[in-house]
Amino acid sequence: MKKYYTRACNFYYGNISKKLVKQKKTLPLNGNVEISFDHIEILSRNFKKKIHIKKIKKLSKLIKNKVNKDIKIIIQKNKNFSNFNFKNIPNIMGILNLTPDSFSDGGKYKKKNSGYKQAALLFKQGANIVDIGGESTRPGSKTIKTKVEWNRINSTIKKFKKKIVLSLDTRKSEIMEKGIKIGVKLINDISGLKHDKKSVNVLKKYNIPFVIHHIQGVPTTMQINPKYKNVLFDVYDFFEERIKYARLNGIKHNNIIIDPGIGFGKNLKHNMKLISNISIFHSLGFPILLGVSRKRFIKDISGKNDSEQRLGGTVSASLFSMMQGVQILRVHDVNDIIQSIKIFKKLIKS
């Protein structure tokens, strides 16, 4: 049987959204009247049709049932967790790489207390959560030993004593468990829980929120000629399979976030397809996290080589994603991104 996907589109934001929802001309995304939509795209691997929500009733019974089921999921409220407030989107996840070799800020926070100070700064600037990582997963990077990874992050995590909400960026179950025990509130595994088979058991044991992240291959080889039948549907199907995997392994809560993994086993065309159609993932029923900060696609389009010269591209992609209802942005430059969002929202409401 042909598989159909539903993508919410033609979004409205701010006061105009509130007015249209009240007039029942649009549907609120996740029950949030601040952002709503009045069109959907019905998609399959060889079919695409965009219609107004008022015309759904004219569809064939099979497609109409599928679309109505998806819309019910799209408009349901997201429960808050891990210091995220889904009534006020986007939320901000600050990035702190305590590594010598990350693509953008590797080695920058190696000195004593510098990691702690940077995490505190990101939180002060407005990050809802700070994502700490001790292993680089940049293209071409290799797996490091568990002991090395833990030694890089251990002291920084302990210093906070739960004062700042932390996320842990790791693929290893042992690191996850140690981090959870000393206060980490979210697990961000870029392997989609595939690198370490014990990871799902740790998540179940502690009933902790986590990110399902998409990657094709492993960091060492992921950027060597990545291929998809259709990157949008392939990533969507991956999420469905991973959610099913989590459920079958006893994880019952819905405190799950999905991240399409921009730059993780994807070329420029793949990345652009995912970002421009990011709202398709709302029909999965979980908050979307998007990491576009300083990514290579910005260089590929703009021609800027230095990763620290990609703020403009990061801001543009972040604002676009916000207008597609993305709930969480993972960024290096917390102050600049929050500043751009505040100005953007103010202009919309003026």
C-alpha positions as CSV (number, residue, x, y, z in Angstrom):
1,M,0.0,0.0,0.0
2,K,1.2,3.5,-0.9
3,K,2.4,5.5,2.2
4,Y,1.3,9.1,2.5
5,Y,2.8,11.9,4.6
6,T,1.2,15.1,5.8
7,R,3.1,18.3,6.0
8,A,1.6,21.4,7.7
9,C,2.5,24.5,5.7
10,N,1.6,28.2,5.0
11,F,2.2,29.3,8.6
12,Y,1.1,32.5,10.3
13,Y,2.8,34.0,13.4
14,G,2.0,36.3,16.3
15,N,-1.1,38.4,16.4
16,I,-2.3,37.5,12.9
17,S,-2.1,33.9,13.9
18,K,-4.2,34.4,17.1
19,K,-6.8,36.3,15.0
20,L,-7.1,33.6,12.4
21,V,-7.3,30.8,14.9
22,K,-10.1,32.6,16.7
23,Q,-11.9,33.0,13.4
24,K,-11.3,29.2,12.8
25,K,-9.4,30.0,9.5
26,T,-6.2,28.3,10.7
27,L,-5.2,25.5,13.0
28,P,-2.8,26.1,15.9
29,L,0.5,24.1,15.8
30,N,0.7,22.0,19.0
31,G,-2.2,24.0,20.4
32,N,-0.1,27.2,20.3
33,V,-2.2,30.1,18.9
34,E,1.0,32.1,18.3
35,I,1.7,29.9,15.2
36,S,-0.9,28.3,13.0
37,F,-1.3,27.0,9.4
38,D,-4.1,26.8,6.8
39,H,-2.6,24.5,4.2
40,I,-1.2,21.0,4.1
41,E,0.8,19.1,1.6
42,I,-0.1,15.5,1.0
43,L,3.0,13.6,-0.1
44,S,4.1,10.2,-1.2
45,R,7.2,9.0,-3.1
46,N,5.5,9.8,-6.4
47,F,2.7,12.2,-5.4
48,K,2.5,15.7,-4.1
49,K,-0.6,17.9,-3.5
50,K,-1.1,21.1,-1.6
51,I,-4.6,22.0,-0.4
52,H,-6.3,24.4,2.0
53,I,-7.5,22.7,5.3
54,K,-11.1,23.5,4.3
55,K,-10.7,21.1,1.3
56,I,-9.7,18.1,3.3
57,K,-13.3,16.9,3.4
58,K,-13.2,16.5,-0.4
59,L,-10.4,14.0,-0.4
60,S,-10.8,10.3,-1.0
61,K,-11.8,8.4,2.1
62,L,-8.4,6.7,2.5
63,I,-6.3,9.9,2.2
64,K,-8.8,11.9,4.2
65,N,-8.6,9.5,7.1
66,K,-4.8,9.6,7.0
67,V,-4.7,13.4,6.9
68,N,-7.2,13.9,9.7
69,K,-5.2,11.5,11.9
70,D,-2.0,13.4,11.2
71,I,-3.6,16.8,11.8
72,K,-4.9,15.6,15.2
73,I,-1.3,14.8,16.1
74,I,0.0,18.1,14.6
75,I,-2.3,20.3,16.7
76,Q,-2.0,18.5,20.0
77,K,-0.1,20.2,22.8
78,N,3.5,19.3,23.6
79,K,4.2,18.6,27.3
80,N,7.0,20.7,28.7
81,F,10.1,18.8,30.0
82,S,13.9,19.4,30.5
83,N,13.4,23.1,31.0
84,F,11.8,23.5,27.5
85,N,8.7,25.7,27.3
86,F,6.8,24.7,24.1
87,K,4.3,27.5,24.5
88,N,7.1,29.9,23.7
89,I,9.0,28.7,20.7
90,P,11.7,28.3,19.7
91,N,13.6,27.0,22.7
92,I,17.4,27.3,22.6
93,M,19.9,24.6,23.3
94,G,23.4,26.1,23.8
95,I,26.4,24.1,22.5
96,L,29.4,23.4,24.6
97,N,32.0,21.1,23.0
98,L,34.7,20.1,25.6
99,T,36.8,18.5,22.8
100,P,40.1,19.3,21.2
101,D,38.8,18.6,17.6
102,S,35.1,19.7,17.1
103,F,34.6,21.4,13.7
104,S,33.8,24.9,15.1
105,D,35.0,25.3,18.7
106,G,37.3,22.4,19.3
107,G,39.9,23.1,21.9
108,K,38.4,26.5,22.8
109,Y,37.3,25.4,26.3
110,K,40.2,23.1,27.4
111,K,41.6,25.4,30.1
112,K,40.5,24.8,33.7
113,N,37.0,26.2,34.5
114,S,36.6,27.6,30.9
115,G,33.9,25.0,30.1
116,Y,32.0,25.8,33.3
117,K,32.2,29.6,32.6
118,Q,31.0,29.1,29.0
119,A,28.0,27.0,30.0
120,A,27.1,29.5,32.7
121,L,27.3,32.3,30.1
122,L,25.1,30.4,27.6
123,F,22.5,29.9,30.3
124,K,22.7,33.5,31.4
125,Q,22.3,34.6,27.7
126,G,19.0,32.7,27.6
127,A,19.6,29.1,26.7
128,N,16.9,26.8,28.1
129,I,19.5,24.0,28.3
130,V,23.2,23.5,27.6
131,D,24.3,20.5,25.6
132,I,27.7,19.3,26.8
133,G,29.8,16.9,24.7
134,G,33.2,15.3,25.2
135,E,33.5,13.4,21.8
136,S,33.7,15.2,18.5
137,T,31.3,13.7,15.8
138,R,32.4,16.0,13.0
139,P,32.8,14.4,9.6
140,G,35.8,12.1,9.6
141,S,36.1,11.9,13.4
142,K,36.8,8.6,15.1
143,T,35.3,7.1,18.3
144,I,37.3,7.8,21.4
145,K,37.6,5.7,24.6
146,T,34.9,6.0,27.2
147,K,37.4,7.1,29.9
148,V,38.8,9.9,27.7
149,E,35.3,11.2,26.9
150,W,34.2,11.1,30.6
151,N,37.3,12.9,31.8
152,R,36.7,15.8,29.5
153,I,33.2,16.5,30.8
154,N,33.0,15.1,34.3
155,S,34.3,18.1,36.3
156,T,32.2,20.6,34.4
157,I,29.0,18.7,34.9
158,K,29.7,18.2,38.6
159,K,30.4,21.9,39.2
160,F,26.9,23.0,38.4
161,K,25.2,20.9,41.1
162,K,21.9,21.1,39.1
163,K,21.9,24.9,39.0
164,I,21.9,24.8,35.2
165,V,19.9,22.4,33.1
166,L,22.3,20.2,31.1
167,S,21.9,17.9,28.1
168,L,24.6,15.3,27.5
169,D,25.8,14.7,23.9
170,T,27.1,11.1,23.9
171,R,26.7,7.8,22.1
172,K,27.9,5.6,25.0
173,S,25.5,4.1,27.6
174,E,28.2,4.3,30.4
175,I,28.6,8.0,29.9
176,M,24.8,8.5,29.8
177,E,24.4,6.7,33.1
178,K,27.2,8.6,34.9
179,G,25.8,11.9,33.6
180,I,22.3,11.2,34.6
181,K,23.4,10.3,38.1
182,I,25.0,13.7,38.6
183,G,22.1,15.7,37.2
184,V,21.9,15.6,33.4
185,K,18.3,16.2,32.3
186,L,18.4,15.1,28.6
187,I,20.4,12.6,26.5
188,N,21.4,13.6,23.0
189,D,22.7,10.6,21.1
190,I,23.6,11.4,17.5
191,S,23.6,7.7,16.6
192,G,19.8,7.4,17.1
193,L,20.5,4.8,19.9
194,K,22.3,2.5,17.4
195,H,26.0,2.9,18.5
196,D,25.5,1.3,21.9
197,K,22.8,-1.3,22.3
198,K,22.7,-0.8,26.1
199,S,21.7,2.9,25.7
200,V,18.0,2.2,25.4
201,N,18.1,0.2,28.7
202,V,19.7,3.2,30.5
203,L,17.0,5.5,29.1
204,K,14.3,3.1,30.3
205,K,15.9,2.7,33.7
206,Y,16.1,6.4,34.5
207,N,12.9,7.4,32.6
208,I,14.9,10.3,31.1
209,P,14.0,12.5,28.1
210,F,16.2,11.9,25.0
211,V,16.8,13.0,21.4
212,I,16.4,10.6,18.5
213,H,18.9,12.0,16.0
214,H,19.3,10.8,12.4
215,I,22.6,9.9,10.9
216,Q,23.5,7.9,7.9
217,G,26.6,5.8,8.6
218,V,29.1,6.9,11.3
219,P,31.0,10.1,11.7
220,T,34.2,8.6,10.3
221,T,32.6,7.9,6.9
222,M,29.2,9.6,6.9
223,Q,30.1,12.3,4.4
224,I,31.6,10.0,1.8
225,N,29.0,10.2,-1.0
226,P,25.7,9.9,1.1
227,K,22.7,8.6,-0.8
228,Y,19.0,8.4,-0.2
229,K,16.0,7.3,-2.3
230,N,14.2,10.4,-0.9
231,V,16.0,12.0,2.1
232,L,12.8,13.6,3.5
233,F,10.8,10.3,3.6
234,D,13.8,8.2,4.5
235,V,14.5,10.3,7.5
236,Y,10.8,10.3,8.5
237,D,10.7,6.5,8.2
238,F,13.9,6.3,10.3
239,F,12.2,8.2,13.1
240,E,9.1,6.0,13.0
241,E,11.3,2.9,13.2
242,R,13.4,4.3,16.1
243,I,10.3,5.4,18.1
244,K,8.9,1.8,17.6
245,Y,12.2,0.5,18.8
246,A,12.0,2.6,21.9
247,R,8.5,1.5,22.7
248,L,9.3,-2.2,22.2
249,N,12.1,-1.7,24.7
250,G,9.8,-0.4,27.4
251,I,10.0,3.4,27.0
252,K,6.5,4.6,27.5
253,H,6.9,8.3,28.1
254,N,6.6,10.9,25.3
255,N,9.5,13.1,26.4
256,I,11.2,12.5,23.1
257,I,12.7,15.0,20.7
258,I,13.5,14.3,17.0
259,D,16.5,15.8,15.2
260,P,16.9,15.2,11.4
261,G,20.7,15.6,11.7
262,I,21.7,18.3,9.3
263,G,25.2,17.5,8.0
264,F,25.2,14.0,9.4
265,G,25.5,11.8,6.3
266,K,23.9,14.4,4.0
267,N,25.2,16.6,1.2
268,L,24.0,20.2,0.4
269,K,21.0,19.0,-1.6
270,H,19.9,16.7,1.3
271,N,20.3,19.4,3.9
272,M,18.3,21.9,1.9
273,K,15.5,19.4,1.3
274,L,15.2,18.7,5.0
275,I,15.3,22.3,6.2
276,S,12.9,23.6,3.6
277,N,10.4,20.8,4.4
278,I,11.1,20.6,8.1
279,S,7.4,20.9,9.1
280,I,6.7,17.4,7.8
281,F,8.1,16.0,11.1
282,H,5.3,17.7,13.1
283,S,3.0,14.8,12.2
284,L,5.2,12.4,14.3
285,G,4.0,14.2,17.4
286,F,7.3,15.1,19.0
287,P,9.2,18.4,19.3
288,I,11.7,19.0,16.5
289,L,15.3,20.0,17.3
290,L,17.3,21.5,14.5
291,G,21.1,22.0,14.5
292,V,22.1,24.4,11.8
293,S,24.6,26.4,13.7
294,R,27.8,27.1,11.7
295,K,27.1,24.1,9.6
296,R,28.9,23.4,6.3
297,F,25.8,24.0,4.1
298,I,26.2,27.7,5.0
299,K,29.7,27.8,3.6
300,D,28.6,25.8,0.5
301,I,26.0,28.5,-0.3
302,S,27.7,31.7,0.9
303,G,31.3,30.8,0.2
304,K,32.5,31.7,3.7
305,N,35.1,29.1,4.7
306,D,35.8,29.9,8.4
307,S,33.1,28.2,10.6
308,E,33.1,31.3,12.9
309,Q,32.0,33.4,9.9
310,R,28.7,31.7,9.5
311,L,26.6,33.6,12.0
312,G,24.5,35.3,9.2
313,G,23.6,31.9,7.7
314,T,22.8,30.5,11.1
315,V,20.4,33.3,11.9
316,S,18.7,33.0,8.5
317,A,18.2,29.2,8.8
318,S,17.1,29.6,12.5
319,L,14.4,32.2,11.7
320,F,13.2,30.2,8.7
321,S,12.9,27.1,11.0
322,M,11.1,29.1,13.7
323,M,8.5,30.0,11.0
324,Q,8.0,26.3,10.3
325,G,7.3,25.7,14.0
326,V,10.6,24.1,15.0
327,Q,10.5,24.0,18.7
328,I,14.3,23.8,19.6
329,L,17.3,25.3,18.0
330,R,20.8,24.0,18.9
331,V,23.2,26.9,18.5
332,H,26.7,28.1,19.5
333,D,25.9,31.9,19.4
334,V,23.0,31.9,21.9
335,N,23.0,35.7,22.5
336,D,22.9,36.5,18.7
337,I,20.2,34.0,17.9
338,I,18.0,35.1,20.8
339,Q,18.5,38.7,19.8
340,S,17.4,38.0,16.2
341,I,14.3,36.0,17.4
342,K,13.2,38.9,19.7
343,I,13.5,41.5,17.0
344,F,11.8,39.2,14.5
345,K,8.9,38.5,16.8
346,K,8.5,42.2,17.7
347,L,8.4,43.2,14.1
348,I,5.7,40.6,13.4
349,K,3.6,41.9,16.3
350,S,4.0,45.6,15.3
